[in-house]
Amino acid sequence: MKKKILIVSSSLATGGLEKCLINLCDNFDYEKYDVDLYLFNEGRDLLPKLNKNVNLLPDSPFYADVYNRSFGSSVKTLLKKGKYGLTLYRVGRFVRIRLGSKKFTAGDWNNMKKTMLKLDKHYDVAIGFEEGSACYYVADCVSADVKLGWIHTDIKKINNNKKLDESAFEKLDSVITVSQNSLRNLKEVYPAFENKFKCIILPSLLNYDEVNRLAQEPNKMSGDEIKILSVGRLVELKGFHLCVEPCKRLIDEGYKIKWYVAGEGDYRAEIEAEIEKYDLKDHFILLGNCANPYTYMNSADICVQPSSYEGYSVAVFEEKYFKKAVVVTNIPSNFEMITDKKNGVIIERTPDDIYRGVKYFLDDPDARLQMGQAPVNGLSNNRQIIEEIEKCFEK
C-alpha cells in the first residue's frame, strides 16, 4: 500500500521556501506515496508548477478573515459568519499591535488553530514544511505515525516563541534544517532536542529538466551592457536597497552595466526612491515578481545577493547552477556554498563592499568566467537527497 503523506506550509507565493516545496513534490515517487498538501494562508503564485499528483486540500475556513483583511473588513466578516470568539480575538490582536506588541503567543496559536482546516484523516507521515505555525499545526492538529518539521531559516534571526517551539519539538520525530549553520544554531538554542535535529540541504533539489527549459524563455534583459542580477523579495534583509549607490558609482566610472532585480515586496518604495535619487531608472531595473527567474539567471553576467541572513540561499545555489559569477555577503550559510575567490566573491554587507565585489568581476573577465564555472561546495544529487528524506519517514 502507498504511504499517505501530508505536507503543511503557509502558501505557494514566489519565494525560496515555496520553490523548495515545489521541487520536493516533483521528486516524490508517486508509486510509493499519496501526497496531500495543506496551504493555510493565501498566495498561490507557484500553484501552476505544483506536481499534478499532489492533492491540494481545501483552503483554511477563517484564516484569511482573521489575518489577511483590514480590521474593519475582518470584524464585519467574522460577525457575519457567527465567529464571535474569533471576532473578540481580532479586536484584541488589533489593540495589541497598535500598542507595539508583536510577539506570537500561546493565545495567538490557540486562536489561529481555530481558523485552520480540521483534518480527520490519519497519515503515515506529516511534514510541517515551515518554521512556526506549520510545525505547530503538524504537532498539535494532525494524526500521523511520523511527524517532521522543517526549519528554513536561522532560528536566531527570527522572532520565534521558544515555549511554542519546544512544545512542538516534543511532539515531532525529527526537525530538519537546510544548512549546517542553521543546525548549529538550532542545537544551541534548543539543546534538549538536539538528537532530533538534522541537516538536509533541500534547496539543491531541483527539477533540472524544467529549469533548463525555463532558462531558454525570453526575458526583459536587453542591450550590450554587462548584466547584473539580484533575485529575492524586496525586503530589508535581502539588501537590494544597498545596491543602487554602487550601481551609480560604477556607471559614473564608465562601466557599461544594467542592474536587474527580480522580486517584489514592501521595500519597493525605498528602492525606487534610491533609483530616483541617483537618476538610474534606465540602469537599475525592478522586474517585479518573476514566475521564471531562471531565464534571467541564464542571461546574467554577474549575480549579487547582499542578504543579512539566510537559512540557505536558494538564489545563490540556482545562480551557481547557471555558472554565474556571484557576489555574496559574509553570512554563515553562504560560507557553506562559496569559498572566497574560488567560486565567488564574499563581501561585507555595505555599499562600498558591494561596489568592490562587482568591480572585481568587471575588471577581470577571466576571474568572472573561472569562478562562474566552479560549482557550489558540497553538491548532492536529487536521489541522495530524497533517500535522506525518506530515512526520516521511518520511526
N, C-alpha and C positions, 0 to 999 in steps of 0.2 A: 504493500500500500504506500501511496505517496505521503510524505510528511507534510503536515499543514503548518505553514509559516505565516506569522503576522509581522508586518513592519509598520511602525508608527513614527511619523515625522510631522513637522508643522505644515509644510507646503511644498509645492514644486515651483516656487518662484525662481528667477535666474540667480544662481549663486553656486559657489564651490561645493557646499554640502549637498545641495539638490542634484548637482551633476554627479556626485559620488553615488547618490541613491539610484539615479538612472542607470549608471554603469553597473552597479551591483545587480540590479534586476536583469540587466542584459546578460549577465554571466551565470545566472542560476540554471541548473539542469531541470527543465520542467517535466522531464520524465520521472524525476525523483520528488519534486516539490510542487505543491499547490500554494500560491503566494497571494495573500490579501494585503492590501496597503490602505492604511487609515491616515489621512491628512486632516489634522484637526483645525487648521487655520486656512484662510484664503490664500490665493496665489497659485496659479496653475500655468504659468508661462511655459514650463517644460513638459506639460502633460502630453502633447503630441509625440514626444520622444519616449514616453513610458512603454516598456515592453508589453505587447498585446496579450501576453499570457498572464499578466498581473491583474487581479481582480480589485478594482478600486471600490472601497467601501463608501457608503453614503456620507455626506458632509455632516459635521457637528450640528446638532439641532439648535444650539443657542450661543455657540462660541462667538461668532461674528457679531451677534446682537450686543453682547457684553463688551467685547474688546476692540472691535473694529469700527464702530459707529460713533458719531458725535454724541455728547452727553444727552442732549435733548432727544435725538432720534432713538438712542439706546433705551432710555427710560420709557418713551412712548411705546416702542415696540414690545418691550418686556411686559408692560402693563396690559397691553392688548392681548398678549399670549397668556396672561394669567400667571406669570412667573414673578410673584410678589417678593419672594425671598431674594431672587437674583436682582430685582429692582432695588431693594434696600442695599444689597452689596454694591451695585453700580453707583449708587449715590455716595456710599461711604468711601468707595475707591476714588471717586472724583474729588471728594474733600481731602483725602489723604494726599493725593498727588498735588493738589493745589497748595497744600501745606509743606510740600517738598519731600514727602516720604515715598520712595520708590522701591523699597525693599520688598521682595516677593516673600510673603509669609505663609505659614501653615494654613491660616484662614483663607488666603488667596487661593491656595491649592485646593482646599476643600470646596470652595465655590467654583473654581474652574472645572473640577471633575463633574459638577452638575451640568455644565454646558456641553459636555462632550458625549460621544456616542457610547451607548451601553451595549456591550457585547455579551451574548450568551453562548458563544462558540468556544470550544476548547481547542487549543493549539499545541502542536508538538514543540514549536519554538516561537517565542515572541521577542521582537527586537525593538527597543527604544532607540531610534536612529539618531537622536539629537539630545544633547545635554539638557537638563532641566525637565520641562513638562512631559516630553516624550518618554523619557526614562521613568518619571514618576507614574505616568499612566500605565506603562507595562508592569511596573512593580505593584501598583495598587488596584488596578481595574481589569486586569487580563488574567484569564485562566490558561496556564501553559506549563508543560513539563520542564522546559528550559527557558529562562528569561535572560536576555542580553541587553546591555546598554552600550551606547556609543558616545564617546567624547571627541568632538571635532575641534576643540579649541584648547588654549592654555587655561587650565582651571583657575590659575592665579590672577588672570586678567579679566574675569567676568564677575558680575555682582550676584554670585550664587548664594543660596541659603544652605549653610552647612548641615543643619539638622535635617532638612528635607533630603539632601543628597545622601546623608548617612542612612536614613530610613529606607531610601530606595536601594542603596548598595547592599543593605542587609538582605533584601529580597531577590536581588539579581544574582545569577550564577556567575556571570563574567561581565567585566566592563572593559571595552576595547577603545584604545586611543589611536590616533593616526600619526603620531610621531614619538620618538624616544624622549624628546623634551617634555611633551605632554604627559608621558608615562611617569617620568621622574617627578614632575610637579604633583601629579595625582597621588603618588605614593607618599610624597612629603606632606601633603595636606590631609590625606586620609590613610595614615599608616595601618590602621586596624584592618583595612580591606585589601592590603597590597597583594595578597595571594590571589585575588580575583581580577587584578588588572593585567592587561597585556596589550602589546602594540601590534597592530596590523596596518600597514601603510596603504590604506584603501584608495587614496587619490590616484595611485598609479594603475588602478583597474579601469582601463579604457576599452571602449569598443573601437579598436584601431581601424577596422574597415570603414565604419561610419565616419570617424574623424577624418580619415584620408579623403573620403568622398566630399565631405563638407568643406574641406580645405580648398577644393578646386572651384567653389562657387564664387561669383563676382562680389566685389565689395566697393566701398566708397574711397579707398585709398587711390590717390591719383598724383600725377606729376613725377618729375625725375629727382625729387629731393630724397634724402635719407629718411626712411620712415621709422619713427619711434612709436612704440605701442605700450600702453598700460591697460590692464584688464582688472575690473573689480567694481564693487559698489562704490558710489560716490559718498563715502563717509570719512570721517576724520582719520580713523585708524588706517585706512588704505594710503593716505598721504599724497593723493594726487594734487591737492592744492599747493603742495611744496614744489611741484614740477614746473609751474608756469614761469616763475622768475628765472630758473636755469635755462628754460627754452629761450627766453628773451636774450639772455647773455650770449648764448651760442649763436643766435641769429645776428646779433649786433657784431659778433666777431667774424661774421662772414660764412658761417656754416649753413649749407642749404638743407634744412630739415623741416619735417612736419611731424607734429606730435599728436597722436590719436589716443583717446581714452574710451574704451568700450565698457559701458556700465551706466547705471542710474542710481540716484539716491538723494538724501536730503542735504548733501553738501554741494549740490549743483550751483546754487546761488553764489556761494563763496568762491567757487572756481570760476564762474562766469565773471564775477567782479574782478578777479585777478587777470583774466583774459582781457577784459576791457581796459583795466589799468595799464597793461603793457601793450595794448593795441595788437593783439595776437589772434584775432578772430579767423584769419586765414592760415594760421600756423599751429594753433593749439585747438584741436577739434574734438568736441564732445559728441560721441556717436550715439549716446543713449543706450538703452537695453539692446543687446545683440543676441538674438537666438542662436546665431552661428558666429562665435568669436574665432573659430579655427581658420576661417578664410583670412582674417586679419593677422593672426599669428603667422600664418604661412607667408603672407606678403611683407611682414615687417622685417626691418634690418636689425633693430635693437629693441629689446623689451626692458621696461623699468617697472619694478614693483616695490615701492617705498613704504611697506606696511610697518606699523608699530608692533604688531604681533600677529601670529598666525598659528593655528594648530599644525597645519601642513599646507603649504600654498599650492592649491590645485593649478592656479595660473602659471606659477613658475615651472611646475612639472610639465604642463602642456606646452609651454613655450620652449622648454628644452627638448621635448619630443620633436618639435619642428626645427631643431638645430639652430636656435637663435642665441645670439649674444645677450646675456641677461645682466642687469644691474639690480642688485637686491640689497636690502638693509640687513644689518648685522644682528638679526634676531635668532634665537637658538634653533628654531626649526629650519631656517634657511641653511645653517651650517651643516645640517644633515644631508642636504641636497647639493650644496655648492661649496667648492673649495676655491678660495680667492685666487684669481689669475690662472686657474686651471680649467674650470668650466663655467666661469662667470666672474663678475667683479662684485665684491662685498663692500658696502659703504656705511657710513653713519647716516642717520635719518635727518639730514639737513639739506637745505637748498644748495649750499656750497659743495657738499659731497655728491649730491645728485648731478650737479654740473660737472664735477671732476670725473665721475664714473662714465657719463655719456661721452664726454670729451675724449676719454681714453680710447673708446672704441671708434670714435670719429677720426681720431688721429692715426689709428693703427688698424687698417682694414685686415691685415693678416691675423692679428690677435682676435679680431671680431669673427673671422672665419674659423680659426682653430678652436677657440673657446666655444663657439656655437656648435661645432661638431662633437665636442666632448659631452657625453650624456650625464644625467644626474647621478649622484652617488647612490649606491645600494638599490639598484633597479631589480624588481622582481617581475616575473611574467604573470599573466592572469590566472593560469592554472594553479600556480603556487599560492597565490593569494586566496583563491576560493577554497583550496584544501585547508589553509589555516583557518578560514572562517568556519568551514564545515566541522572541524575538530571541536569548535565551541558549541556545536549543536548537540553534543553528547554530554550526558550528566557525568 
